[in-house]
């Protein structure tokens, strides 16, 4: 099992989860974070740190977000590792309750 960052992270891009990760499995893109499934050790410490509840075990990803499993694996190969907390985007709070944000993912 591995953990997966889902749609709630898009445009929020909070990095609280990154600081607690013991293996640096997070990768950061312009509008969201992803988890590298090859690096994740399934410790789950990141889950409680995510203020928008965007992180799920791969076997509990909601049905309408299953595509984020492959998206995390693919984008983790493209984006750089992020292992320090960064400021969230200035408009992050505006995006917290927005659903259907896939079109906001910038690769």
HELIX and SHEET records of a PDB file:
HELIX    1   1 UNK A    7  UNK A    9  5                                   3    
HELIX    2   2 UNK A   16  UNK A   20  1                                   5    
HELIX    3   3 UNK A   45  UNK A   49  1                                   5    
HELIX    4   4 UNK A   58  UNK A   60  5                                   3    
HELIX    5   5 UNK A   63  UNK A   65  5                                   3    
HELIX    6   6 UNK A   67  UNK A   76  1                                  10    
HELIX    7   7 UNK A   92  UNK A   95  1                                   4    
HELIX    8   8 UNK A  102  UNK A  104  5                                   3    
SHEET    1   A 2 UNK A   3  UNK A   5  0                                        
SHEET    2   A 2 UNK A  55  UNK A  57 -1                                        
SHEET    1   B 3 UNK A  33  UNK A  35  0                                        
SHEET    2   B 3 UNK A  26  UNK A  28 -1                                        
SHEET    3   B 3 UNK A  80  UNK A  81 -1                                        
END                                                                             
